[in-house]
Amino acid sequence: MYNKNVNRAIQLQTEINKQIDKFDWAQEELVNDLENLLDTFNSHECELLIEWYNEQSRIEDSCKQLELDFYNEQEVLSQWDI
């Protein structure tokens, strides 16, 4: 979908996020690899990465809203339980 560098940055960021979610920290080597890779990005690659990030944010916001809707429905339904 994106070019090689952007795809690699997405992979590194995804792995870093998984490690942070699981351990509350990420391997320093991965963080350094991502930082070094981002330092080499041209303006087009930066735009592509920002585009990916914005899309991820929209997806996460949609998921959060669906989750909130579900919990609200459950709360309403629980009030009708006898």
CORTA-V224317 format. One record per pair of residues at least 6 apart in sequence whose ideal C-beta (glycine too) atoms are under 6 Angstrom apart, sorted by the first residue. I is the first residue (numbers start at 1). J is the second residue. Records with the same first field share a line. If there is no record, write none. Layout:
I = J, J
//
This chain:
2 = 48
5 = 45
6 = 45, 48, 49
9 = 37, 49
10 = 52
12 = 30, 33, 34
15 = 30
16 = 26, 30
19 = 26
20 = 26
//
